[in-house]
Amino acid sequence: MSILNRFFNWGLIGSKYKTCITLALSQIKLVVNKRDAQLKLMRQEIAQFLQSGQEPITWIRVEHIIREQNIWAAYTILELFCELLLLRIPVIESQRECRLDLKEAVASIIFAAPRCSDLPDLLTVRNLFITKYGDEFIAAVNRPIIEKLSVYTPSDEVKFNVLKEIAQEYNILWDSSKTEAEFNKLPEDLLNGSKQISSVTAEIFETKSPNATLWPPLFSNTQVQVQPLQPPKADAILISTEAKQSLADTQKERPVSLESLDVLERSRVAIVAAHAANELVVEKYKVE
């Protein structure tokens, strides 16, 4: 009885593998054809922009074309792997462990299925393989699939080569010398403005004598002697008394706290004293 159950279970599992892989394979073919048509339209648009001389737009849109080409290439590899697994379903049924010649295909499907949102049937196949084999041999994933499905910014050289291919495909006379010189330019060459300024300043310093200074001293002929501050004059004291009187008048008009009055009075007296001391220093410099 157990032998019959095992036989029928194997038959059900085998038919499930075959059905899921077949559905995933047909879905991959539909998506590949659809993306192929989209790529042709996008390349035609790029060719029109190149012909009209709108290079900045092509430089931006070519990144999307590179991304679509990478996805299309990854899907074609997955299509081949699904066809291989569809032929090896009897081997998958009969053996409990994954064979060496199937590890790359199984591991690539397990890796790529979550990254292919428009292939839900491939996710079902992935769950079947994880249930049977696990995901321990993920290191056997196909290297081009990892590179094509990874998200990264293409280099300027790659973008330039794709634009050249499109121009050659549609027989467009595109002068690529300016674009090629732009991305081949070193980062130092983009800073010519600062180098010119630095050269001008160097010429100014070279024209000066080695003993000369760029700016004259503030006191070239006079010797400044720092003297201690003296107490304020009587006028300053009178001003402080007038300030006190104005504070008293304002206090009568509106209630003010004693702490705020004390702080205001001290600050005003300090300002008046500093002003008087500054006048004394200026008069002394004038006399000298």
Secondary structure as UniProt FT lines:
FT   HELIX           2..51
FT   TURN            52..53
FT   HELIX           55..87
FT   HELIX           89..94
FT   HELIX           100..112
FT   HELIX           113..115
FT   TURN            117..118
FT   HELIX           120..133
FT   TURN            136..137
FT   HELIX           138..140
FT   HELIX           143..149
FT   HELIX           156..169
FT   TURN            170..171
FT   HELIX           177..184
FT   HELIX           187..191
FT   HELIX           192..207
FT   TURN            210..211
FT   HELIX           234..253
FT   HELIX           258..287
//
